[in-house]
Amino acid sequence: MARAFKDLRKAAYLNPEGTDRPLRSPVSAATLQSARAYRKRRLVEQVVEHDCAAILLFDPVNIRYALDVSNMQLWATHNAFHYALVFADGHAIDFQYAGAEHLARGLETVDEIRTARPFFYMYSGPYLEERADLWAGEIAAAVRERGGGNLRLGTDKLELPGADALRRHGLTLVEGQAMTERARLIKSPDEIELMRWTIRVCEAGMARVYEHSLPGRTEQEIWAELHFENIRSGGEWLETRLLTVGERTNPWFQECSAHVAQAGDMLAFDTDMIGPYGYCADLSRSWPVGHTRMSDEQATLYAAALEQVVHNTELIRPGMDFREYMEKTWPIPDRYRANRYSCALHGVGMADEYPGVPYAPDAADLLPGRFEEGMVLCVESLIGEPGGRESVKLETQVLVTGRGAERLDSFPWEPV
């Protein structure tokens, strides 16, 4: 490297074979195959539990979870060209974009591959209703063929013309978000192995962000280092653009820009990274640009954020009710309360997931539930005063075990 790394603890997260090389996954084919089987089984169990013949998936993350089929994932989030049917008997049909059918071949999760019939307006124009009816006819025929007389069909995300057409063909639609979220809630040991590797790649990217957190760099230049490591090491995309510097850290949720970093500015980011195997590494860190010593005000903010994360992480126990957890979370000092983060913690897997548990001031948003072994959660902190110059954002990712919360990330916190 051209210069010495400021913090050797962070340098250790770069590829030991050389920073010019991507990280290479040690995950075996057997582990991946076992994770696929577990995920598909979890979803099928939900279809059966909800008394449906099948579930129709359009969300590309849900398709990836159920079948491990990936095709133009970001484009698929706003263009409904790829969908799948997973039946109560385990049979799965992947409806692939014309010319891309080969992407699903050889996957043990997929029993049948068909060419998709997209009906969204870009493809249908004034014939949208007619195309939707043709599409629905094929779906309804498949349900009748395998459903044993059950015409209840779960759906995760479905455009209105498609829903209307399926009902005209005699199907009863069942909201499927509960099925997919409940299936994804509990991770298998194989999934955790995949997730640990995504976090490993993410932390190598965070080390690059740290190395390039220098005066004169724009937020976008610094943020690009995480993208670079993720993509070259087999990852996929970043869900958000949350890296800001100095006065742009407060209020939070300003997006990455051409703003130029100055020495001593607080830099804060949230990775929201969809990495290798489609899993999410959702981590946040903050540190001063140029790796300077924190000012007294920065150190005060940082110490509060770290205390909040540690306290709220150590609370987690399997069987604990969400309400009890919320009531025991770190009491937010009045001066930071207005700028608190939107939740105390949330679930994570192939993306941010159910559940979300609020802080005590937001008790009206509390959902029923309790922590279970096998959940993976992100514990959040955002500390800053309204009208203050800067904020500190911290976040850790943990696995719920029989003993409590096991941190999956280990990238060092800053000394304060």
C-alpha positions in Angstrom: 0.0 0.0 0.0 1.1 3.5 -0.7 0.9 4.6 2.9 0.7 3.0 6.3 -2.8 2.2 7.5 -3.8 4.4 10.4 -5.4 1.6 12.5 -3.9 -1.9 12.1 -6.9 -3.4 13.8 -9.0 -2.2 10.8 -6.3 -3.1 8.3 -6.6 -6.7 9.4 -10.0 -6.8 7.6 -8.5 -6.3 4.2 -7.6 -9.3 2.1 -4.4 -10.7 3.6 -3.4 -11.9 0.1 -3.2 -8.3 -1.0 -5.6 -5.4 -1.2 -5.5 -5.6 -5.0 -7.4 -9.0 -4.8 -11.0 -9.8 -4.0 -12.0 -12.0 -1.1 -12.8 -15.6 -2.2 -15.6 -17.4 -0.4 -14.7 -20.6 1.6 -18.4 -21.7 1.7 -18.9 -25.2 0.3 -21.4 -26.2 -2.3 -22.9 -28.6 0.3 -23.5 -25.7 2.7 -25.2 -23.6 0.0 -27.4 -26.6 -1.1 -28.4 -27.2 2.5 -29.3 -23.6 3.0 -31.5 -23.6 -0.1 -33.3 -26.7 1.0 -34.0 -25.2 4.4 -35.3 -22.0 3.0 -37.6 -23.6 0.5 -39.0 -25.9 3.2 -39.6 -23.0 5.6 -41.7 -21.3 2.9 -43.7 -24.4 2.0 -44.5 -24.9 5.7 -46.0 -21.4 5.7 -48.1 -22.1 2.5 -49.5 -25.2 4.2 -50.1 -23.4 7.5 -52.1 -20.7 5.7 -54.2 -23.3 3.8 -53.1 -22.1 0.4 -52.5 -24.2 -2.7 -49.4 -22.1 -3.5 -47.7 -18.8 -3.1 -47.0 -16.5 -6.0 -43.8 -14.6 -5.6 -42.8 -11.4 -7.4 -40.5 -9.8 -4.9 -37.0 -10.8 -6.2 -35.7 -11.2 -2.6 -38.4 -13.7 -1.8 -37.7 -15.6 -5.1 -34.0 -15.6 -4.1 -34.9 -16.9 -0.7 -37.2 -19.7 -1.9 -35.4 -20.9 -5.0 -32.0 -19.1 -5.0 -32.8 -17.8 -8.5 -31.4 -14.4 -9.2 -32.0 -12.3 -12.3 -31.5 -8.6 -12.7 -32.6 -8.1 -9.1 -32.8 -4.3 -8.9 -34.6 -4.1 -12.2 -37.0 -6.7 -10.9 -37.9 -4.5 -7.9 -39.8 -2.1 -10.2 -40.5 -4.3 -13.3 -42.5 -7.4 -12.7 -40.9 -9.6 -15.3 -39.8 -12.6 -13.0 -42.1 -14.6 -10.8 -42.5 -18.0 -9.2 -45.1 -20.4 -7.9 -44.2 -22.5 -4.8 -46.9 -25.1 -4.1 -48.0 -26.7 -0.8 -46.5 -30.0 -2.1 -43.1 -28.4 -2.6 -43.3 -28.2 -6.4 -41.9 -24.9 -7.7 -42.3 -23.3 -11.1 -39.9 -20.5 -12.0 -41.2 -18.1 -14.6 -38.1 -16.6 -16.2 -37.6 -13.6 -18.5 -37.6 -14.8 -22.1 -34.0 -15.8 -23.1 -33.0 -16.2 -19.4 -34.5 -19.5 -18.7 -31.0 -21.0 -18.3 -30.5 -19.1 -15.1 -32.8 -21.5 -13.2 -31.5 -24.7 -14.8 -29.7 -27.1 -12.5 -31.1 -25.7 -9.3 -32.5 -28.4 -7.1 -35.1 -26.0 -5.7 -36.7 -25.5 -9.2 -38.9 -28.3 -10.5 -40.2 -26.6 -13.7 -39.1 -23.6 -15.8 -41.5 -21.6 -17.9 -41.1 -18.4 -19.9 -42.7 -15.5 -18.1 -45.6 -13.4 -19.5 -44.9 -9.9 -18.2 -48.0 -7.7 -18.3 -46.8 -4.4 -16.8 -47.3 -1.3 -18.9 -43.9 -1.1 -20.5 -44.6 -4.4 -22.1 -48.3 -4.2 -22.6 -49.2 -0.6 -23.2 -52.9 -0.3 -24.1 -53.2 -4.1 -24.0 -52.4 -4.3 -20.3 -55.8 -5.9 -19.3 -55.7 -8.4 -22.1 -52.1 -9.4 -21.3 -52.9 -9.7 -17.6 -55.8 -12.0 -18.4 -53.5 -14.3 -20.5 -51.0 -14.3 -17.6 -53.6 -15.0 -15.0 -55.1 -17.9 -17.1 -51.7 -19.7 -17.0 -51.4 -19.1 -13.2 -54.9 -20.3 -12.5 -54.5 -23.4 -14.6 -51.3 -24.3 -12.7 -53.1 -23.9 -9.4 -56.0 -26.0 -10.5 -53.6 -28.7 -11.8 -51.7 -29.1 -8.5 -54.0 -27.6 -5.9 -56.3 -30.5 -5.3 -59.3 -28.2 -5.5 -57.8 -25.5 -3.3 -58.0 -22.2 -5.1 -56.5 -20.1 -2.3 -53.3 -18.4 -3.6 -50.9 -16.4 -1.5 -49.2 -13.4 -3.1 -46.4 -11.2 -1.8 -46.5 -8.3 -4.2 -48.9 -8.1 -7.1 -49.9 -5.3 -9.4 -53.6 -4.4 -9.5 -54.4 -5.7 -13.0 -52.9 -9.0 -12.1 -54.9 -9.3 -8.9 -58.1 -8.5 -10.7 -57.4 -11.0 -13.4 -56.6 -13.8 -11.0 -59.9 -13.2 -9.2 -61.8 -13.3 -12.5 -60.2 -16.7 -13.1 -61.7 -17.9 -9.8 -58.7 -17.7 -7.4 -59.0 -16.4 -3.9 -56.0 -14.2 -3.1 -54.4 -14.4 0.3 -51.9 -11.7 1.6 -48.6 -13.5 1.6 -46.3 -11.1 3.4 -46.8 -12.9 6.6 -45.8 -16.2 4.9 -42.6 -14.8 3.5 -41.5 -12.8 6.6 -42.3 -15.7 9.0 -40.4 -18.1 6.8 -37.4 -15.8 6.6 -37.5 -15.1 10.4 -35.4 -18.1 11.7 -32.0 -18.8 10.1 -30.4 -22.2 9.8 -26.7 -22.7 10.7 -26.0 -22.9 7.0 -27.6 -19.5 6.5 -25.6 -18.1 9.3 -22.4 -19.4 7.6 -23.5 -17.6 4.4 -24.3 -14.5 6.4 -20.9 -14.5 8.2 -19.2 -14.5 4.8 -21.3 -11.5 3.6 -20.3 -9.7 6.8 -16.6 -10.6 6.2 -16.8 -9.0 2.8 -18.7 -6.0 4.2 -16.0 -5.4 6.8 -13.3 -5.5 4.2 -15.2 -2.8 2.4 -15.5 -0.9 5.7 -11.7 -1.1 6.1 -11.4 0.5 2.6 -13.9 3.2 3.6 -11.8 3.9 6.7 -8.5 4.0 4.7 -10.1 6.5 2.3 -11.8 8.7 4.9 -9.4 11.6 4.1 -9.7 15.4 3.7 -10.5 16.4 0.1 -12.4 13.3 -0.7 -16.1 13.6 -1.5 -18.7 11.5 0.3 -19.3 9.7 -3.0 -15.6 8.8 -3.5 -15.4 7.4 0.0 -18.7 5.5 -0.3 -17.5 3.9 -3.6 -14.9 1.9 -1.7 -17.6 -0.3 -0.1 -19.3 -0.8 -3.5 -16.0 -1.8 -5.0 -15.2 -4.4 -2.4 -18.7 -5.8 -2.4 -19.0 -6.2 -6.2 -15.5 -7.6 -6.8 -15.9 -10.1 -4.0 -19.2 -11.5 -5.3 -21.7 -9.2 -3.7 -24.7 -7.5 -5.3 -25.8 -4.0 -4.3 -26.3 -1.4 -1.6 -29.9 -0.7 -0.6 -29.2 2.9 0.4 -26.7 5.8 0.0 -26.2 6.6 3.6 -22.7 8.0 4.0 -22.4 11.6 5.1 -19.7 13.9 6.6 -19.7 16.7 9.1 -22.8 18.9 9.2 -24.5 16.6 6.7 -24.6 13.8 9.4 -27.3 15.8 11.2 -30.1 15.4 10.6 -29.6 11.8 9.5 -30.9 10.2 6.2 -29.3 12.8 4.0 -27.9 10.9 1.0 -24.3 10.6 -0.2 -23.2 13.6 -2.3 -20.3 15.5 -3.8 -19.8 17.2 -0.4 -16.0 17.4 0.3 -14.8 16.0 3.6 -12.7 18.2 5.9 -10.1 17.0 8.5 -11.8 16.3 11.8 -15.4 16.1 10.4 -17.4 13.2 11.7 -18.1 10.6 9.0 -21.1 8.3 9.5 -22.5 5.5 7.3 -24.9 2.6 7.2 -23.8 -0.2 4.9 -27.2 -1.7 4.0 -25.2 -4.1 1.8 -26.6 -7.0 -0.1 -23.5 -9.1 -0.5 -22.5 -12.6 -1.6 -25.3 -15.2 -1.8 -27.8 -12.5 -1.5 -27.5 -11.9 2.2 -27.5 -8.5 3.9 -24.8 -7.0 6.1 -26.3 -4.0 7.8 -23.7 -2.3 9.9 -23.0 1.3 10.9 -19.9 3.1 12.0 -18.7 6.6 12.6 -15.2 8.1 12.8 -13.4 11.4 12.2 -12.1 12.2 8.7 -8.4 12.1 8.5 -8.4 9.8 11.6 -7.9 12.7 13.9 -8.6 12.6 17.6 -12.3 13.3 18.3 -13.3 16.6 19.7 -14.9 16.7 23.1 -18.4 17.0 21.5 -17.8 14.2 19.1 -16.5 11.9 21.9 -19.6 12.7 24.0 -21.9 11.7 21.1 -19.9 8.6 20.3 -19.8 7.4 23.9 -23.5 7.8 24.1 -24.1 5.9 20.9 -21.8 3.1 21.9 -23.4 2.8 25.3 -26.8 2.5 23.7 -25.8 -0.2 21.3 -24.0 -2.2 24.0 -26.8 -1.9 26.5 -29.5 -2.8 24.0 -27.5 -5.8 22.6 -26.9 -7.2 26.0 -30.7 -7.1 26.8 -31.6 -9.6 24.1 -32.7 -13.1 25.3 -34.7 -15.8 23.6 -38.2 -15.8 24.8 -38.1 -12.1 25.8 -41.3 -10.3 24.8 -40.8 -7.3 22.5 -42.6 -5.1 25.0 -40.3 -6.0 27.8 -37.3 -5.4 25.6 -38.6 -2.0 24.5 -39.2 -0.9 28.1 -35.7 -1.9 29.2 -33.8 -0.3 26.3 -31.3 2.4 27.1 -33.1 5.5 28.3 -32.4 8.2 25.7 -31.3 11.5 27.2 -33.7 14.3 26.5 -31.3 16.2 24.4 -31.0 13.3 21.9 -34.6 12.1 22.0 -36.0 14.1 19.1 -33.2 12.8 16.8 -33.5 9.1 17.9 -33.3 6.4 15.3 -36.6 5.0 13.9 -36.2 1.7 15.8 -34.2 0.1 18.5 -33.6 -3.0 16.4 -34.9 -4.8 13.4 -34.6 -8.2 11.7 -32.2 -8.9 8.8 -31.6 -11.7 6.4 -31.5 -11.3 2.7 -32.6 -7.7 3.4 -34.0 -5.8 6.4 -36.9 -7.9 7.7 -39.5 -8.3 10.4 -39.5 -7.6 13.3 -39.0 -4.0 14.1 -38.9 -3.0 17.8 -39.3 0.7 18.6 -37.8 2.7 21.4 -40.0 3.4 24.4 -41.1 6.9 23.2 -42.6 5.2 20.2 -44.5 2.5 22.1 -47.6 3.0 19.8 -45.6 1.4 17.0 -44.8 -1.8 19.0 -45.7 -5.1 17.3 -46.5 -8.3 19.3 -43.9 -11.0 19.4 -40.8 -12.3 21.2 -37.2 -13.1 20.4 -36.5 -16.6 19.1 -33.3 -18.5 18.7 -32.1 -18.3 15.1 -33.3 -14.7 14.6 -30.7 -12.3 13.2 -31.2 -8.7 14.4 -29.5 -5.3 13.8 -29.3 -3.1 17.0 -29.3 0.6 16.0 -28.1 3.9 17.5 -28.3 7.4 16.2 -27.1 10.2 18.6 -27.3 13.8 17.8 -29.0 17.0 19.1 -31.6 18.9 17.0 -29.6 21.9 15.7 -26.3 20.3 16.5 -23.6 20.1 13.9 -23.1 16.3 13.8 -24.6 12.9 14.6 -23.0 9.5 15.3 -24.5 6.4 13.8 -23.6 2.9 15.1 -25.2 -0.5 14.4 -24.3 -4.1 15.1 -25.7 -7.4 13.7 -26.4 -10.2 16.1 -27.6 -13.8 16.2 -30.1 -14.8 18.9 -28.8 -17.9 20.6 -29.8 -19.8 23.8 -27.3 -17.6 25.7 -28.4 -14.2 24.3 -27.1 -12.1 21.4 -23.9 -13.2 19.6 -22.4 -10.5 17.5 -21.7 -11.5 14.0 -19.7 -8.4 13.1 -16.4 -7.5 14.8 -15.2 -4.3 13.1 -13.6 -2.2 15.8 -15.4 0.6 17.6 -13.5 3.9 17.9 -11.6 4.7 21.1 -13.3 7.4 23.2 
